[in-house]
Amino acid sequence: MSNRNREKKLAAIRAAWGKPRDQYIPIGSVRIYFDKQSGSEAFQVIDDRIANDLDLDRVFETLDHTNSRVGQQCLYDRLRRPTNRKDQLEKLEDRITFFQEEVAQREEAQLHLQELNEARDYYFPMLIFDQLPKRPGWMNWAFLLQGITVGAIVFTIFYPAAFWVLIAVLPVNLFLHYQNKNRIGKFLVTFNRFSLLYRTGRQLKPYISGESEEIDRHFRTLKNILYKIGWINLEKLQEREEYAPLWFLIEVLKFITLSELILFFKLLDQIKQHRSSIQFIYEAIGAIDTAISIASLRASLPHYTRPEFTASAREISLVAALHPLLLDGVANDLQLRNKSMLLTGSNMSGKTTYIRAMGLNVILAQSIFTPICKSYCAPFFRLGTSIRIQDDVEEDKSYYLEEVNVIGELIKKAGEPQPHLFIVDEMFKGTNTLERVSAAKAVLSHLDRGNSTVLISTHDIELTEYLGDTYDLYYFQESVENDTLTFDYQLKKGKLRHRNAIRILEIMGYPPEVTREAHQLAAKIKIS
């Protein structure tokens, strides 16, 4: 890299510090690494339903300050797998702090990481996790054909009649060679970038955690794989006109000797045997980029904190917590001790945004050690949610039935010893008022037991009468002045005293006879 080009890239890196990626993020590609892993050893895997409830993909787009596609995939995976390992989070914090303080080394690392910023770099997890093609049963015939071809070439020098053997064998070789090209095609995308993965890893080696002897072993393994990839990965020669004749000669040599076909399956065998080394280097690069990304994210936040984790299963304290998508919004607290929260308020008052913000900050604390609060103290939670319920026409599931299934899953988890945080919006809104309130009270009492904490937002003020002893009551209140509706989005303790739903209809221009009848009926229902 020339000095001029280097300085240009450094200037771009400095200008982008503290800013998320400004380009389209194909979540389907970003999540390849996450999707291909088993979740058996994870403390919790945030499934797609919880991620959808919390808008986690949209949140990721604002949190993503990575420099490479590898780092992008590893950051996404970290958000979807919050941990209860304090030692892992402290190790992450040490690395973040290093890159916050050592600016020159961080910028040097960013220069190297940007080498892995092409869309093709999303496909390294295929080499690590995918089922690779098996060696075909006719492979021994390929070795035989290779021997016959080489022998025929040699014997033709002394016995010209051997040339006819060569003529007979070459069409078979040609067919097998180009049939194998179809197998190689999808792997070439990754093979083309494999040398860059190796090179970037070598350049970032000083920042890789682990025993130096083990790290060197992984790099030696990758270097051996690279030698075989080099012979297969010569297709790019045809992209440059001056190298096209050389590419043609090499291609002829490949199909005559079947060397590409034989080497391809030897390479796959070697990759299968040493996938752990590929994964080690891939994840090491991703971990470095993730730490740098978090350092950049912190520079963009109005405030953040290093979380504290308590052994008390039902104690949670978040001060001045913000929603990651609303950094210029109103900050609110969450203070609970041995109780859950019942939150009331009208539409648009901020209830759902608030409970989402709390759930997201739990994920941020347990994944990237960066909750957007002024202080954070809570146990290591597993999350459960019921916010965005959808009916399923194809499976003939009604809205209410789907909601029953989701809430049922929360009930199953409520008795587990591990602390759970359940975030629920408008429980059982798919059914009538009488049964909704009755069922919600019974379920919420059941969920609020053991080591589980519930954050429930609802329009059903009746629940405050039934759950006031076991749930702390909070509300959001809009105000109506001079026919203008305003929201302060400030959390308030206690019961919601004023109802403005019908008043809002008046402000929005509903016919007077409609709102008058609504007021009269509401008064009768309240009395009864």
C-alpha positions as CSV (number, residue, x, y, z in Angstrom):
1,M,0.0,0.0,0.0
2,S,1.4,3.4,-1.0
3,N,1.8,6.1,1.6
4,R,-0.7,8.2,-0.1
5,N,-3.3,5.4,-0.2
6,R,-2.5,4.6,3.4
7,E,-3.1,8.2,4.6
8,K,-6.3,8.4,2.6
9,K,-7.6,5.2,4.3
10,L,-6.5,6.5,7.7
11,A,-8.3,9.7,7.2
12,A,-11.5,7.8,6.3
13,I,-11.1,5.6,9.4
14,R,-10.8,8.7,11.6
15,A,-13.8,10.4,10.0
16,A,-15.9,7.3,10.6
17,W,-14.9,6.8,14.2
18,G,-18.0,7.0,16.5
19,K,-20.3,6.4,13.5
20,P,-22.2,3.2,12.4
21,R,-21.8,1.8,9.0
22,D,-23.3,4.0,6.3
23,Q,-24.0,1.2,3.9
24,Y,-26.8,-1.3,3.4
25,I,-26.5,-4.3,5.8
26,P,-27.8,-7.5,4.3
27,I,-28.9,-9.2,7.5
28,G,-29.4,-12.5,5.8
29,S,-25.7,-12.6,5.0
30,V,-24.6,-11.1,8.3
31,R,-26.4,-13.8,10.3
32,I,-24.8,-16.8,8.4
33,Y,-22.3,-17.4,11.1
34,F,-25.0,-17.2,13.8
35,D,-27.3,-19.5,12.0
36,K,-24.8,-22.2,11.3
37,Q,-23.8,-22.7,15.0
38,S,-25.3,-24.9,17.6
39,G,-26.7,-23.2,20.6
40,S,-26.3,-26.1,23.0
41,E,-23.5,-24.5,25.0
42,A,-24.8,-21.0,25.0
43,F,-26.3,-19.4,28.2
44,Q,-29.1,-18.2,25.9
45,V,-29.7,-17.9,22.2
46,I,-32.0,-15.0,21.4
47,D,-34.4,-16.7,19.0
48,D,-36.0,-15.0,16.0
49,R,-39.3,-14.4,17.8
50,I,-37.5,-12.5,20.7
51,A,-35.3,-10.7,18.2
52,N,-38.4,-9.6,16.3
53,D,-40.2,-8.5,19.5
54,L,-37.2,-6.3,20.4
55,D,-36.4,-5.1,16.8
56,L,-32.9,-6.5,17.4
57,D,-31.9,-6.5,13.7
58,R,-32.7,-2.8,13.4
59,V,-30.8,-2.2,16.7
60,F,-27.8,-4.1,15.3
61,E,-27.6,-1.7,12.3
62,T,-27.2,1.2,14.7
63,L,-24.6,-0.6,16.9
64,D,-22.5,-1.9,14.0
65,H,-19.3,0.0,13.8
66,T,-17.2,-2.9,12.4
67,N,-14.5,-2.7,9.8
68,S,-14.9,-6.2,8.2
69,R,-17.6,-8.6,7.3
70,V,-16.0,-11.2,9.6
71,G,-16.3,-8.7,12.5
72,Q,-19.8,-7.9,11.5
73,Q,-20.9,-11.5,11.7
74,C,-19.1,-12.0,15.0
75,L,-20.7,-8.9,16.5
76,Y,-24.2,-10.0,15.4
77,D,-23.6,-13.5,16.8
78,R,-22.5,-11.9,20.2
79,L,-25.7,-9.9,20.4
80,R,-27.8,-13.1,19.7
81,R,-25.9,-15.1,22.4
82,P,-25.8,-13.1,25.7
83,T,-23.6,-14.8,28.3
84,N,-23.5,-15.3,32.0
85,R,-19.7,-15.6,32.0
86,K,-18.4,-12.5,33.8
87,D,-14.8,-13.5,33.0
88,Q,-15.5,-13.4,29.3
89,L,-17.1,-10.0,29.6
90,E,-14.2,-8.7,31.6
91,K,-11.8,-10.0,29.0
92,L,-13.8,-8.2,26.3
93,E,-13.7,-5.0,28.4
94,D,-9.9,-5.2,28.6
95,R,-9.7,-5.5,24.9
96,I,-12.1,-2.6,24.3
97,T,-10.2,-0.4,26.8
98,F,-6.9,-1.2,25.0
99,F,-8.3,-0.1,21.7
100,Q,-9.8,3.0,23.3
101,E,-6.4,4.1,24.7
102,E,-4.0,2.8,22.0
103,V,-5.2,4.8,19.0
104,A,-2.3,4.2,16.7
105,Q,-2.5,0.4,17.2
106,R,-6.2,0.5,16.8
107,E,-6.0,2.4,13.5
108,E,-3.4,0.0,12.2
109,A,-5.6,-2.9,13.1
110,Q,-8.5,-1.2,11.3
111,L,-6.5,-0.9,8.1
112,H,-5.9,-4.6,8.1
113,L,-9.5,-5.5,9.0
114,Q,-10.8,-3.5,6.0
115,E,-9.2,-6.0,3.7
116,L,-12.0,-8.3,4.6
117,N,-14.8,-6.0,3.8
118,E,-16.2,-7.5,0.6
119,A,-19.5,-9.4,0.3
120,R,-17.6,-12.5,-0.5
121,D,-16.2,-12.5,3.0
122,Y,-19.6,-13.4,4.5
123,Y,-19.1,-17.0,3.3
124,F,-16.2,-18.2,5.4
125,P,-18.6,-19.9,7.9
126,M,-19.5,-22.3,5.0
127,L,-16.0,-23.8,5.2
128,I,-16.3,-24.1,9.0
129,F,-19.8,-25.6,9.4
130,D,-21.2,-26.8,6.0
131,Q,-21.3,-30.3,4.8
132,L,-18.5,-30.4,2.2
133,P,-18.7,-32.7,-0.9
134,K,-17.6,-36.2,-0.3
135,R,-15.0,-37.8,-2.4
136,P,-16.9,-39.6,-5.2
137,G,-16.7,-43.4,-5.6
138,W,-15.1,-43.1,-9.0
139,M,-12.1,-41.1,-7.6
140,N,-9.8,-44.1,-8.0
141,W,-10.5,-44.1,-11.7
142,A,-9.4,-40.4,-11.8
143,F,-6.0,-41.5,-10.3
144,L,-5.8,-44.3,-12.9
145,L,-6.7,-41.8,-15.8
146,Q,-4.1,-39.4,-14.5
147,G,-1.4,-42.2,-14.6
148,I,-2.5,-43.3,-18.0
149,T,-2.4,-39.7,-19.3
150,V,1.1,-39.0,-18.0
151,G,2.3,-42.4,-19.1
152,A,0.9,-41.8,-22.6
153,I,2.6,-38.4,-22.9
154,V,6.0,-39.9,-21.9
155,F,5.6,-43.0,-24.1
156,T,4.6,-40.9,-27.1
157,I,8.1,-39.6,-27.2
158,F,9.5,-43.1,-27.8
159,Y,6.5,-44.9,-29.2
160,P,4.3,-42.6,-31.3
161,A,1.5,-45.1,-31.3
162,A,0.9,-44.2,-27.6
163,F,-0.4,-40.9,-28.9
164,W,-3.7,-42.7,-29.7
165,V,-4.1,-43.7,-26.1
166,L,-3.7,-40.0,-25.2
167,I,-6.4,-39.1,-27.7
168,A,-8.8,-41.6,-26.3
169,V,-8.2,-40.5,-22.7
170,L,-8.3,-36.7,-23.0
171,P,-12.1,-36.4,-23.8
172,V,-12.8,-38.3,-20.6
173,N,-10.4,-36.1,-18.6
174,L,-12.0,-33.0,-20.2
175,F,-15.4,-34.1,-19.1
176,L,-14.4,-34.9,-15.6
177,H,-12.4,-31.6,-15.3
178,Y,-15.3,-29.4,-16.2
179,Q,-17.9,-31.4,-14.3
180,N,-15.7,-30.7,-11.3
181,K,-15.7,-27.0,-12.1
182,N,-19.4,-27.0,-11.2
183,R,-18.5,-28.4,-7.8
184,I,-15.7,-25.9,-7.2
185,G,-17.7,-22.9,-8.3
186,K,-19.4,-22.1,-5.0
187,F,-16.2,-22.7,-3.1
188,L,-14.1,-20.5,-5.3
189,V,-15.9,-17.4,-3.9
190,T,-14.4,-18.3,-0.5
191,F,-11.1,-19.7,-1.7
192,N,-10.5,-16.4,-3.5
193,R,-10.5,-14.7,-0.1
194,F,-8.9,-17.4,2.0
195,S,-5.4,-15.9,1.5
196,L,-6.7,-12.6,2.8
197,L,-8.1,-14.2,5.9
198,Y,-4.7,-15.8,6.6
199,R,-2.8,-12.6,5.9
200,T,-5.2,-10.4,8.0
201,G,-4.9,-12.9,10.8
202,R,-1.1,-12.8,10.7
203,Q,-1.1,-9.0,10.7
204,L,-3.4,-9.0,13.8
205,K,-1.5,-11.8,15.6
206,P,-0.2,-9.4,18.3
207,Y,-3.8,-8.8,19.4
208,I,-4.9,-12.5,19.4
209,S,-5.6,-14.0,22.8
210,G,-4.2,-17.4,23.6
211,E,-1.0,-19.5,23.9
212,S,1.5,-18.4,21.2
213,E,2.4,-22.0,20.4
214,E,-1.2,-22.9,19.8
215,I,-1.7,-19.7,17.7
216,D,1.3,-20.6,15.6
217,R,0.0,-24.1,15.0
218,H,-3.3,-22.8,13.7
219,F,-1.4,-20.4,11.3
220,R,0.8,-23.3,10.0
221,T,-2.3,-25.3,9.3
222,L,-3.8,-22.5,7.3
223,K,-0.6,-22.0,5.4
224,N,-0.6,-25.6,4.3
225,I,-4.2,-25.3,3.1
226,L,-3.2,-22.1,1.1
227,Y,-0.7,-24.0,-1.0
228,K,-3.4,-26.3,-2.4
229,I,-5.8,-23.4,-2.8
230,G,-3.2,-21.5,-4.8
231,W,-3.2,-24.1,-7.6
232,I,-7.0,-24.3,-7.8
233,N,-7.5,-20.6,-7.4
234,L,-5.9,-19.4,-10.6
235,E,-9.2,-18.4,-12.3
236,K,-8.5,-14.7,-11.6
237,L,-5.7,-14.8,-14.1
238,Q,-8.2,-14.7,-17.0
239,E,-9.5,-11.4,-15.6
240,R,-6.3,-9.6,-16.8
241,E,-5.7,-9.6,-20.5
242,E,-1.9,-9.9,-20.2
243,Y,-2.3,-13.1,-18.1
244,A,-4.9,-14.8,-20.3
245,P,-2.4,-16.9,-22.3
246,L,-0.8,-18.1,-19.1
247,W,-4.2,-19.0,-17.7
248,F,-5.1,-21.0,-20.8
249,L,-1.9,-23.0,-20.6
250,I,-2.5,-23.8,-16.9
251,E,-6.1,-24.7,-17.7
252,V,-4.9,-27.2,-20.4
253,L,-2.4,-28.7,-18.0
254,K,-5.1,-29.0,-15.3
255,F,-7.5,-31.0,-17.5
256,I,-4.8,-33.1,-19.1
257,T,-3.4,-34.2,-15.7
258,L,-6.7,-34.0,-13.7
259,S,-4.6,-32.2,-11.1
260,E,-7.3,-29.7,-10.2
261,L,-9.9,-32.4,-9.6
262,I,-7.6,-34.6,-7.5
263,L,-6.2,-31.6,-5.6
264,F,-9.7,-30.3,-4.9
265,F,-10.8,-33.3,-3.0
266,K,-7.5,-33.6,-1.1
267,L,-8.1,-29.9,-0.1
268,L,-11.6,-30.7,1.1
269,D,-10.2,-33.5,3.2
270,Q,-7.6,-31.2,4.7
271,I,-10.3,-28.5,5.4
272,K,-12.5,-31.1,7.1
273,Q,-9.6,-32.2,9.3
274,H,-8.5,-28.7,10.3
275,R,-11.8,-26.8,10.5
276,S,-11.0,-25.9,14.1
277,S,-7.9,-23.9,12.9
278,I,-10.0,-22.0,10.3
279,Q,-12.6,-21.3,13.0
280,F,-9.9,-20.1,15.4
281,I,-8.5,-17.6,13.0
282,Y,-11.9,-16.4,11.8
283,E,-13.2,-15.9,15.4
284,A,-9.9,-14.2,16.5
285,I,-10.2,-11.7,13.7
286,G,-13.9,-11.2,14.5
287,A,-13.2,-10.7,18.2
288,I,-10.7,-8.0,17.5
289,D,-13.0,-6.2,15.1
290,T,-15.9,-6.6,17.6
291,A,-13.9,-4.9,20.4
292,I,-12.9,-2.0,18.1
293,S,-16.5,-1.7,17.0
294,I,-17.7,-1.4,20.6
295,A,-15.1,1.2,21.4
296,S,-16.3,3.2,18.4
297,L,-19.9,2.7,19.5
298,R,-19.1,4.0,23.0
299,A,-17.7,7.2,21.5
300,S,-21.1,7.8,19.8
301,L,-23.3,7.3,22.9
302,P,-24.6,10.1,25.1
303,H,-23.8,7.9,28.0
304,Y,-23.1,4.2,28.8
305,T,-21.8,2.2,31.8
306,R,-19.9,-0.9,32.6
307,P,-22.6,-3.2,34.1
308,E,-22.5,-4.8,37.5
309,F,-24.0,-8.2,38.0
310,T,-25.6,-9.1,41.3
311,A,-26.2,-12.5,42.8
312,S,-29.7,-11.4,43.9
313,A,-32.1,-12.9,41.4
314,R,-34.8,-10.3,41.8
315,E,-33.0,-7.1,42.1
316,I,-32.6,-4.8,39.1
317,S,-31.5,-1.2,38.8
318,L,-31.1,0.7,35.6
319,V,-30.5,4.4,35.8
320,A,-31.2,6.8,32.8
321,A,-31.7,3.9,30.4
322,L,-32.1,4.8,26.7
323,H,-33.5,2.8,23.8
324,P,-30.6,2.2,21.3
325,L,-32.8,3.5,18.4
326,L,-33.8,6.7,20.3
327,L,-30.5,8.0,21.7
328,D,-31.9,11.5,21.7
329,G,-35.0,10.4,23.5
330,V,-36.1,10.6,27.2
331,A,-34.0,8.4,29.6
332,N,-35.9,6.5,32.3
333,D,-35.0,4.3,35.3
334,L,-36.0,0.8,36.3
335,Q,-35.8,0.0,40.0
336,L,-37.2,-3.3,41.2
337,R,-36.5,-5.4,44.3
338,N,-38.4,-8.7,44.8
339,K,-41.3,-7.3,42.7
340,S,-42.3,-7.1,39.1
341,M,-43.6,-4.1,37.2
342,L,-47.1,-3.3,35.9
343,L,-47.0,-0.4,33.5
344,T,-50.1,1.4,32.3
345,G,-50.7,4.2,29.9
346,S,-52.4,5.1,26.6
347,N,-51.3,4.3,23.1
348,M,-48.2,6.3,21.9
349,S,-47.3,7.2,25.5
350,G,-44.1,5.1,25.4
351,K,-45.0,1.9,27.3
352,T,-43.9,-0.6,24.7
353,T,-40.7,1.4,23.8
354,Y,-39.9,1.5,27.5
355,I,-40.1,-2.3,28.1
356,R,-38.2,-2.9,24.9
357,A,-35.5,-0.5,26.0
358,M,-35.1,-2.4,29.3
359,G,-34.8,-5.8,27.5
360,L,-32.3,-4.5,25.0
361,N,-30.1,-3.0,27.7
362,V,-30.1,-6.4,29.4
363,I,-28.8,-7.9,26.1
364,L,-26.3,-5.1,25.7
365,A,-25.0,-5.7,29.2
366,Q,-24.6,-9.4,28.8
367,S,-23.2,-9.4,25.2
368,I,-21.1,-6.3,24.6
369,F,-20.7,-5.0,28.2
370,T,-22.2,-1.7,27.2
371,P,-25.7,-0.9,28.4
372,I,-26.9,2.5,27.5
373,C,-27.5,3.6,31.0
374,K,-25.8,5.7,33.6
375,S,-25.6,2.7,35.9
376,Y,-26.7,-0.9,35.6
377,C,-27.0,-3.6,38.3
378,A,-28.9,-6.8,37.7
379,P,-28.5,-10.6,37.7
380,F,-27.6,-12.5,34.6
381,F,-31.0,-12.8,33.0
382,R,-32.5,-15.1,30.5
383,L,-35.1,-13.2,28.4
384,G,-38.6,-14.2,27.4
385,T,-40.9,-11.9,25.5
386,S,-44.5,-11.6,24.2
387,I,-44.8,-8.3,22.3
388,R,-45.4,-8.8,18.5
389,I,-47.8,-11.6,18.2
390,Q,-49.0,-12.6,14.7
391,D,-51.7,-15.0,13.5
392,D,-50.7,-17.7,11.0
393,V,-53.2,-18.2,8.2
394,E,-51.2,-21.1,6.6
395,E,-51.1,-23.0,9.9
396,D,-54.7,-22.0,10.8
397,K,-53.6,-20.3,14.0
398,S,-55.6,-17.4,15.3
399,Y,-54.0,-14.4,17.0
400,Y,-55.3,-15.5,20.4
401,L,-54.1,-19.1,20.0
402,E,-50.6,-17.9,19.0
403,E,-50.6,-15.7,22.0
404,V,-51.6,-18.6,24.3
405,N,-48.7,-20.6,22.9
406,V,-46.1,-17.9,23.5
407,I,-47.3,-17.1,27.0
408,G,-47.4,-20.8,27.7
409,E,-43.7,-21.0,26.9
410,L,-43.0,-18.2,29.5
411,I,-45.0,-20.2,32.1
412,K,-42.8,-23.2,31.5
413,K,-39.7,-21.1,32.1
414,A,-41.0,-19.4,35.2
415,G,-40.1,-22.3,37.5
416,E,-36.5,-22.6,36.4
417,P,-33.8,-21.6,39.0
418,Q,-32.0,-19.3,36.5
419,P,-33.3,-15.7,36.8
420,H,-35.6,-14.8,33.9
421,L,-36.9,-11.4,32.8
422,F,-40.2,-11.6,31.0
423,I,-41.3,-8.7,28.9
424,V,-44.9,-8.7,27.9
425,D,-47.0,-6.2,26.0
426,E,-50.9,-6.2,26.3
427,M,-51.4,-9.8,27.4
428,F,-54.3,-11.7,25.8
429,K,-55.4,-8.7,23.7
430,G,-56.9,-11.2,21.2
431,T,-59.9,-12.0,23.4
432,N,-62.7,-10.2,25.3
433,T,-62.2,-7.8,28.2
434,L,-63.6,-9.9,31.0
435,E,-61.6,-13.1,30.3
436,R,-58.5,-11.1,29.2
437,V,-58.3,-9.4,32.6
438,S,-59.1,-12.5,34.5
439,A,-56.6,-14.7,32.6
440,A,-53.9,-12.0,32.7
441,K,-54.2,-11.6,36.5
442,A,-53.8,-15.4,37.0
443,V,-50.9,-15.7,34.6
444,L,-49.0,-12.6,35.9
445,S,-49.3,-13.9,39.4
446,H,-47.9,-17.3,38.3
447,L,-45.0,-15.7,36.4
448,D,-44.1,-13.4,39.4
449,R,-42.6,-16.2,41.4
450,G,-39.3,-17.8,42.1
451,N,-36.5,-16.1,40.3
452,S,-38.6,-14.5,37.6
453,T,-39.3,-10.8,37.1
454,V,-42.0,-9.5,34.8
455,L,-42.3,-6.2,32.9
456,I,-45.9,-6.0,31.7
457,S,-47.4,-3.0,29.8
458,T,-51.2,-2.9,29.5
459,H,-54.3,-0.7,28.9
460,D,-56.2,-2.8,31.5
461,I,-56.2,-0.5,34.5
462,E,-58.2,-3.1,36.3
463,L,-55.0,-5.2,36.8
464,T,-53.6,-2.5,39.1
465,E,-56.3,-3.4,41.6
466,Y,-55.6,-7.1,41.5
467,L,-51.8,-7.0,41.3
468,G,-50.9,-4.0,43.4
469,D,-49.4,-6.1,46.2
470,T,-46.9,-8.1,44.1
471,Y,-46.2,-5.7,41.3
472,D,-44.8,-2.2,41.5
473,L,-47.2,0.1,39.6
474,Y,-45.9,2.7,37.1
475,Y,-47.5,4.6,34.3
476,F,-47.0,7.0,31.4
477,Q,-49.4,9.9,31.0
478,E,-50.1,12.1,28.1
479,S,-51.5,15.6,28.5
480,V,-54.3,17.4,26.6
481,E,-54.2,21.2,26.6
482,N,-55.9,23.5,24.2
483,D,-56.9,20.6,22.0
484,T,-53.3,19.5,21.7
485,L,-52.0,16.1,22.7
486,T,-48.5,16.0,24.1
487,F,-46.3,13.2,25.7
488,D,-43.5,13.7,28.1
489,Y,-42.4,10.0,28.0
490,Q,-41.4,10.2,31.7
491,L,-42.1,7.2,33.8
492,K,-44.2,7.9,36.8
493,K,-44.8,5.8,39.9
494,G,-48.3,4.8,40.9
495,K,-51.7,4.2,39.2
496,L,-52.9,5.9,36.1
497,R,-55.6,8.3,37.3
498,H,-56.8,10.0,34.1
499,R,-58.1,8.4,30.9
500,N,-57.9,10.4,27.7
501,A,-58.9,7.9,25.0
502,I,-62.3,9.5,24.2
503,R,-60.8,13.0,24.6
504,I,-58.3,12.1,21.9
505,L,-61.2,11.1,19.6
506,E,-62.6,14.7,20.1
507,I,-59.3,16.2,19.2
508,M,-59.1,14.1,16.1
509,G,-62.4,15.5,14.9
510,Y,-64.8,12.6,15.6
511,P,-68.5,13.6,15.4
512,P,-69.8,15.1,18.7
513,E,-72.7,12.6,18.8
514,V,-70.1,9.7,18.8
515,T,-67.9,11.1,21.6
516,R,-70.9,12.2,23.6
517,E,-72.3,8.7,23.6
518,A,-68.9,7.3,24.4
519,H,-68.6,9.5,27.5
520,Q,-72.0,8.5,28.7
521,L,-71.4,4.8,28.2
522,A,-68.0,5.0,29.9
523,A,-69.6,6.7,32.9
524,K,-72.3,4.0,33.2
525,I,-69.7,1.2,33.0
526,K,-67.5,2.9,35.6
527,I,-70.5,3.0,38.0
528,S,-71.5,-0.6,37.4
